[in-house]
Amino acid sequence: MKQTVRLGRVAGIPVGLHWSVLVIAVIIAVVLGTTVLPEAVSHAPTGVYWAVAIPSALLFLASLLAHELAHAVVARRHGVRVRAITLWMLGGVAELDGESPSPRADLVIAVVGPIASLAAAMFFGIVAIGAWALGVPAVVTAVLAWLAFMNAVLAVFNLLPGAPLDGGRVLRAILWKKFGDRARADLAAARAGRVLGAGLMAGGVLQVAVGRSGSGLWLALIGWFLIGQANIEAMSRTARQAVQGVRARAVMTENPDCAPGWNPIEEFVERVLMNSPQSVFPVVDLTGTPVGVVTTEMMVRVPPGERVFTRLSEMQLPLSAEHLSAPDDLITDLLNRRPLAGELVSVVTEDGRVTGMVTVQDLTRAVQRGRLRSGRAPTRQDREDR
């Protein structure tokens, strides 16, 4: 998920917000300020409710961040790279680059998030009891109790057995250990997630129809999200199976046209782009080292009068280590990478020079061919491709 606002790094992990997190922050503050706190403490002034509700909404978001950080930190300890943590409308996402090395590691990475939420629930609960004993204003005690309750609910909900919830990961780890087949376990957890999501959607719709409660809409939305994410995970597993063992050299666009960073756009368009089948180009510096990427669409957006003196290096998207690979790298390691400019998955290099590139289209073609290949005996060409 793309971050709208970057907050910095926590334990070396990039942390940010998706714009939709503002929606849940506002909803939480409104519910606290207009319903939860007035019902718990009826005599307080309206301004007090809001003065407590707004920072409490931020505290709840912080507890969501703690949940995802627990996943991320433990994943790194098990050798799984963590790209980023992003908070959004329905919670948080820890973007892991790669798979757990074993069922046990998978289980530990999954359960540590709910454990962190339970720890937060206990913390807020203990503080609430202490605040009550010390005679702290009732509105503060009430919101601390609410934070404790919501973190407990978050922990329990996340342990429901269906992908993409943590309980789905636990289920996957158990089935992986039982069957010795990660792919089979993944697909089973995805099916469980679809069933769980359908149940939540049905429950939400029924709640709206019979109870006429607006909370049913939220439940239905969560169910719809779970179904969508479970389907994505199932498709991701199918794709990984299709290209299992395939190397980057087998699917890459070999010796692609590169864009010299010092060239003006107009010169590059006339000399290279008009005669190239590519729509994305690695940008290289004077030594031939890839440093960025440009696309035809990016160049089109530059006004014609500025293309004569605008150099490609001035408009490039910078390349990071995430978007560099070697010819013998496995394609399965590239599937979860976020494409640059929506097109480039990786620039393939040998001795610092560009020898190929892998685009979204290259990966799609490789997955499609892999799925077709899976239904027949491997040929000599198949073995050479691998």
C-alpha positions as CSV (number, residue, x, y, z in Angstrom):
1,M,0.0,0.0,0.0
2,K,1.4,3.4,-1.0
3,Q,2.2,5.8,1.8
4,T,0.7,9.3,1.6
5,V,2.7,10.7,4.5
6,R,6.0,9.3,5.7
7,L,6.5,9.5,9.5
8,G,10.1,8.3,9.5
9,R,11.7,5.1,10.8
10,V,11.0,3.0,13.8
11,A,13.6,0.3,14.6
12,G,14.9,1.0,11.1
13,I,11.6,0.3,9.4
14,P,10.0,3.0,7.3
15,V,6.6,4.0,8.8
16,G,3.9,6.0,7.1
17,L,0.2,6.8,6.7
18,H,-2.2,6.2,3.9
19,W,-4.6,9.1,3.4
20,S,-7.5,6.9,4.5
21,V,-6.2,6.7,8.0
22,L,-7.7,10.2,8.5
23,V,-11.1,8.6,8.0
24,I,-10.7,6.1,10.9
25,A,-9.1,8.8,13.1
26,V,-12.1,11.1,12.6
27,I,-14.6,8.3,13.1
28,I,-12.9,7.2,16.4
29,A,-12.8,10.8,17.6
30,V,-16.4,11.4,16.7
31,V,-17.6,8.2,18.3
32,L,-15.7,8.9,21.5
33,G,-16.6,12.5,21.7
34,T,-20.3,12.1,20.9
35,T,-21.3,8.7,22.1
36,V,-18.8,6.7,24.3
37,L,-17.7,9.4,26.7
38,P,-21.0,11.2,27.1
39,E,-22.7,7.8,27.9
40,A,-19.9,6.9,30.4
41,V,-19.7,10.3,32.0
42,S,-22.9,12.3,31.5
43,H,-22.0,15.5,33.5
44,A,-18.8,16.6,31.7
45,P,-18.8,19.7,29.4
46,T,-18.8,19.0,25.7
47,G,-15.3,20.6,25.3
48,V,-13.9,18.1,27.8
49,Y,-15.2,15.1,25.7
50,W,-13.5,16.4,22.6
51,A,-10.3,17.3,24.5
52,V,-10.0,13.7,25.6
53,A,-11.4,12.1,22.4
54,I,-8.9,13.5,19.9
55,P,-5.6,12.4,21.6
56,S,-7.3,9.1,22.5
57,A,-7.9,8.4,18.8
58,L,-4.2,9.0,18.2
59,L,-3.3,6.6,21.0
60,F,-5.4,3.9,19.4
61,L,-3.6,4.5,16.1
62,A,-0.3,4.2,18.0
63,S,-1.5,0.8,19.4
64,L,-2.2,-0.3,15.8
65,L,1.3,0.7,14.9
66,A,2.7,-1.3,17.9
67,H,0.8,-4.4,16.6
68,E,2.4,-4.1,13.1
69,L,5.8,-3.2,14.5
70,A,5.7,-6.5,16.5
71,H,5.1,-8.4,13.3
72,A,7.9,-6.5,11.5
73,V,10.6,-6.8,14.1
74,V,10.1,-10.5,14.6
75,A,9.9,-11.1,10.9
76,R,13.3,-9.4,10.5
77,R,14.8,-11.6,13.2
78,H,13.7,-14.6,11.2
79,G,15.5,-13.2,8.1
80,V,12.4,-11.8,6.3
81,R,13.0,-8.3,4.9
82,V,10.4,-5.6,5.9
83,R,9.8,-2.9,3.3
84,A,7.5,-0.6,5.3
85,I,4.6,-0.3,7.7
86,T,1.6,1.7,6.6
87,L,-1.4,2.6,8.7
88,W,-4.7,2.9,6.8
89,M,-8.5,3.0,7.3
90,L,-8.9,-0.6,8.3
91,G,-5.8,-0.9,10.5
92,G,-2.2,-1.4,9.5
93,V,-0.1,-3.3,7.0
94,A,3.5,-4.6,7.5
95,E,4.9,-5.2,4.0
96,L,7.1,-8.2,4.1
97,D,9.4,-9.0,1.2
98,G,9.8,-12.7,1.1
99,E,8.4,-15.7,3.0
100,S,9.0,-17.2,6.4
101,P,11.8,-19.8,6.4
102,S,9.7,-22.4,8.3
103,P,6.3,-23.1,9.8
104,R,7.6,-22.3,13.3
105,A,8.8,-18.9,12.1
106,D,5.5,-18.3,10.3
107,L,3.6,-19.0,13.5
108,V,5.8,-16.8,15.7
109,I,5.5,-13.9,13.2
110,A,1.7,-14.3,13.1
111,V,1.0,-14.5,16.8
112,V,3.3,-11.7,18.0
113,G,0.9,-9.0,16.7
114,P,-2.1,-10.1,18.7
115,I,0.2,-10.6,21.7
116,A,1.3,-7.0,21.3
117,S,-2.4,-5.9,21.2
118,L,-3.2,-7.9,24.3
119,A,-0.2,-6.3,26.1
120,A,-1.5,-2.9,25.1
121,A,-5.0,-3.9,26.5
122,M,-3.4,-4.9,29.8
123,F,-1.4,-1.7,29.9
124,F,-4.3,0.5,29.4
125,G,-6.4,-1.6,31.7
126,I,-3.9,-1.3,34.5
127,V,-3.5,2.5,34.0
128,A,-7.3,2.8,34.0
129,I,-7.5,1.1,37.4
130,G,-4.7,3.2,38.7
131,A,-6.4,6.4,37.5
132,W,-9.7,5.4,39.1
133,A,-7.9,4.6,42.4
134,L,-6.1,8.0,42.3
135,G,-9.3,9.9,41.7
136,V,-8.4,11.0,38.2
137,P,-11.3,12.6,36.3
138,A,-13.9,10.0,35.3
139,V,-13.7,10.9,31.6
140,V,-10.0,10.0,31.5
141,T,-10.6,6.7,33.3
142,A,-13.4,6.0,30.8
143,V,-11.3,6.5,27.7
144,L,-8.4,4.4,29.2
145,A,-10.9,1.6,29.8
146,W,-12.2,2.0,26.2
147,L,-8.6,1.7,24.8
148,A,-8.0,-1.4,26.9
149,F,-11.3,-3.0,25.6
150,M,-10.6,-2.0,21.9
151,N,-7.1,-3.5,22.0
152,A,-8.5,-6.7,23.4
153,V,-11.1,-6.8,20.7
154,L,-8.4,-6.1,18.1
155,A,-6.3,-9.1,19.4
156,V,-9.3,-11.5,19.4
157,F,-10.5,-10.4,16.0
158,N,-7.1,-10.8,14.4
159,L,-6.9,-14.4,15.6
160,L,-10.0,-15.4,13.6
161,P,-8.8,-18.3,11.4
162,G,-8.8,-16.9,7.9
163,A,-6.3,-15.0,5.7
164,P,-5.3,-12.2,5.7
165,L,-5.9,-12.0,9.5
166,D,-3.2,-13.2,11.9
167,G,-5.4,-16.1,12.7
168,G,-5.2,-17.1,9.0
169,R,-1.4,-17.0,9.3
170,V,-1.6,-19.2,12.3
171,L,-3.8,-21.6,10.4
172,R,-1.4,-21.6,7.5
173,A,1.6,-22.3,9.8
174,I,-0.2,-25.3,11.3
175,L,-1.3,-26.7,8.0
176,W,2.2,-26.1,6.6
177,K,3.7,-28.1,9.4
178,K,1.1,-30.8,9.0
179,F,1.2,-31.3,5.2
180,G,4.8,-30.0,4.6
181,D,3.4,-28.0,1.7
182,R,3.5,-24.1,2.0
183,A,1.4,-23.6,-1.2
184,R,-1.4,-26.0,0.0
185,A,-1.5,-24.3,3.4
186,D,-1.6,-20.8,1.8
187,L,-4.6,-21.7,-0.4
188,A,-6.4,-23.3,2.5
189,A,-6.0,-20.2,4.6
190,A,-7.2,-18.1,1.7
191,R,-10.3,-20.2,1.4
192,A,-11.0,-19.9,5.1
193,G,-10.6,-16.1,4.7
194,R,-13.2,-16.0,2.0
195,V,-15.6,-18.0,4.1
196,L,-15.0,-15.8,7.1
197,G,-15.4,-12.6,5.0
198,A,-18.7,-13.8,3.6
199,G,-19.9,-14.6,7.1
200,L,-19.0,-11.1,8.3
201,M,-20.7,-9.5,5.3
202,A,-23.9,-11.6,5.8
203,G,-23.9,-10.7,9.5
204,G,-23.4,-7.0,8.7
205,V,-26.2,-6.9,6.2
206,L,-28.5,-8.8,8.6
207,Q,-27.7,-6.4,11.3
208,V,-28.6,-3.4,9.1
209,A,-31.8,-5.1,7.8
210,V,-33.1,-6.4,11.2
211,G,-31.5,-4.3,13.8
212,R,-31.3,-1.1,11.7
213,S,-27.8,-0.5,13.1
214,G,-25.3,1.5,11.2
215,S,-22.5,-0.6,12.8
216,G,-23.6,-3.4,10.5
217,L,-22.3,-1.4,7.5
218,W,-18.8,-1.4,9.1
219,L,-19.0,-5.1,9.7
220,A,-20.0,-5.7,6.1
221,L,-17.1,-3.5,4.9
222,I,-14.6,-5.5,6.9
223,G,-16.1,-8.7,5.4
224,W,-15.8,-7.4,1.9
225,F,-12.2,-6.4,2.6
226,L,-11.3,-9.8,3.9
227,I,-12.8,-11.5,0.8
228,G,-10.8,-9.3,-1.5
229,Q,-7.5,-9.8,0.4
230,A,-8.1,-13.5,0.6
231,N,-8.6,-13.6,-3.2
232,I,-5.4,-11.6,-3.7
233,E,-3.4,-14.0,-1.5
234,A,-4.8,-17.0,-3.3
235,M,-3.8,-15.4,-6.7
236,S,-0.3,-14.5,-5.3
237,R,0.3,-18.1,-4.2
238,T,-0.9,-19.4,-7.6
239,A,1.5,-17.0,-9.3
240,R,4.4,-18.1,-7.1
241,Q,3.7,-21.7,-7.9
242,A,3.7,-21.0,-11.6
243,V,7.2,-19.5,-11.6
244,Q,8.8,-21.6,-8.9
245,G,12.4,-22.0,-9.7
246,V,12.5,-19.7,-12.7
247,R,15.4,-17.2,-12.9
248,A,15.3,-13.6,-13.9
249,R,17.4,-14.3,-17.0
250,A,14.6,-16.5,-18.3
251,V,11.9,-13.8,-18.4
252,M,13.8,-10.5,-18.6
253,T,13.9,-8.1,-21.5
254,E,17.5,-8.6,-22.6
255,N,19.8,-5.7,-23.4
256,P,17.0,-3.0,-23.1
257,D,17.4,0.4,-24.5
258,C,18.8,2.6,-21.7
259,A,18.4,6.3,-21.2
260,P,21.6,8.3,-20.7
261,G,20.9,10.6,-17.8
262,W,22.7,13.5,-19.4
263,N,20.5,13.5,-22.5
264,P,17.8,16.1,-23.0
265,I,14.3,14.5,-23.4
266,E,14.0,15.8,-27.0
267,E,17.3,14.2,-28.1
268,F,16.5,10.9,-26.4
269,V,13.0,10.8,-28.0
270,E,14.3,11.3,-31.5
271,R,17.4,9.1,-31.2
272,V,16.0,6.1,-29.2
273,L,12.4,6.2,-28.0
274,M,10.8,6.5,-31.4
275,N,12.5,3.3,-32.6
276,S,12.1,1.3,-29.4
277,P,9.3,-1.1,-28.4
278,Q,9.8,-0.1,-24.7
279,S,7.7,2.2,-22.7
280,V,10.0,2.2,-19.7
281,F,13.8,2.9,-19.7
282,P,16.5,2.4,-17.1
283,V,18.5,5.6,-16.7
284,V,22.3,5.2,-16.6
285,D,25.1,7.6,-15.5
286,L,28.3,8.2,-17.3
287,T,29.8,4.9,-16.1
288,G,26.8,2.9,-17.3
289,T,25.5,2.3,-13.8
290,P,21.7,2.3,-13.5
291,V,20.5,5.1,-11.3
292,G,16.9,5.7,-12.2
293,V,14.0,5.0,-14.5
294,V,11.8,7.1,-16.9
295,T,8.7,6.2,-18.9
296,T,7.2,7.4,-22.0
297,E,4.3,8.7,-20.0
298,M,6.6,10.8,-17.8
299,M,8.2,12.4,-20.9
300,V,4.8,13.1,-22.4
301,R,3.8,15.1,-19.3
302,V,6.8,17.5,-19.9
303,P,5.6,20.5,-21.9
304,P,7.0,20.4,-25.5
305,G,8.9,23.7,-25.0
306,E,10.8,22.3,-22.0
307,R,11.9,19.0,-23.5
308,V,14.8,20.5,-25.4
309,F,16.7,21.5,-22.2
310,T,15.2,19.1,-19.5
311,R,17.6,16.3,-18.9
312,L,16.4,12.7,-18.2
313,S,18.3,12.7,-14.9
314,E,16.2,15.7,-13.7
315,M,12.9,13.8,-14.1
316,Q,13.9,10.2,-13.3
317,L,12.5,8.1,-10.5
318,P,15.6,6.9,-8.5
319,L,16.4,3.3,-8.3
320,S,16.9,1.6,-4.9
321,A,18.5,-1.7,-4.1
322,E,14.9,-3.2,-4.0
323,H,14.7,-2.6,-7.8
324,L,18.1,-4.2,-8.7
325,S,18.7,-7.9,-9.3
326,A,21.1,-10.4,-10.8
327,P,20.3,-12.7,-13.7
328,D,20.2,-15.8,-11.5
329,D,17.8,-14.2,-8.9
330,L,14.5,-16.1,-8.5
331,I,11.4,-14.6,-10.0
332,T,9.5,-15.5,-6.9
333,D,11.6,-12.9,-5.1
334,L,10.4,-10.2,-7.5
335,L,6.6,-10.9,-7.3
336,N,6.0,-8.8,-4.2
337,R,8.1,-5.8,-5.2
338,R,6.2,-2.6,-5.9
339,P,6.8,-1.6,-9.6
340,L,8.5,1.8,-10.2
341,A,6.2,4.0,-12.3
342,G,3.7,1.1,-12.3
343,E,5.9,-0.7,-14.9
344,L,9.4,-1.6,-13.9
345,V,9.9,-4.4,-11.4
346,S,13.7,-4.7,-11.6
347,V,16.8,-3.7,-13.5
348,V,19.0,-6.8,-14.0
349,T,22.7,-6.0,-13.8
350,E,26.0,-7.9,-14.1
351,D,29.2,-6.2,-12.9
352,G,27.3,-3.0,-12.5
353,R,26.1,-2.8,-16.1
354,V,22.5,-3.2,-17.3
355,T,21.9,-6.6,-19.0
356,G,18.2,-6.7,-18.8
357,M,15.0,-5.5,-17.0
358,V,11.9,-7.2,-15.7
359,T,8.6,-5.4,-16.2
360,V,5.1,-6.1,-15.0
361,Q,4.4,-7.4,-18.5
362,D,7.4,-9.8,-18.3
363,L,6.1,-11.2,-15.0
364,T,2.6,-11.5,-16.2
365,R,3.8,-13.4,-19.3
366,A,6.0,-15.7,-17.1
367,V,3.1,-16.5,-14.7
368,Q,0.8,-17.3,-17.6
369,R,3.3,-19.5,-19.3
370,G,4.0,-21.2,-16.0
371,R,0.4,-22.0,-15.5
372,L,0.1,-23.5,-19.0
373,R,3.3,-25.4,-18.5
374,S,2.1,-27.0,-15.2
375,G,-0.4,-29.1,-17.0
376,R,2.1,-30.9,-19.2
377,A,5.4,-32.7,-18.9
378,P,8.5,-30.4,-18.9
379,T,10.3,-30.1,-22.2
380,R,14.0,-29.5,-22.8
381,Q,13.3,-25.8,-23.4
382,D,11.5,-25.6,-20.1
383,R,14.5,-27.0,-18.3
384,E,16.8,-24.5,-20.1
385,D,14.6,-21.6,-19.2
386,R,15.0,-22.5,-15.6
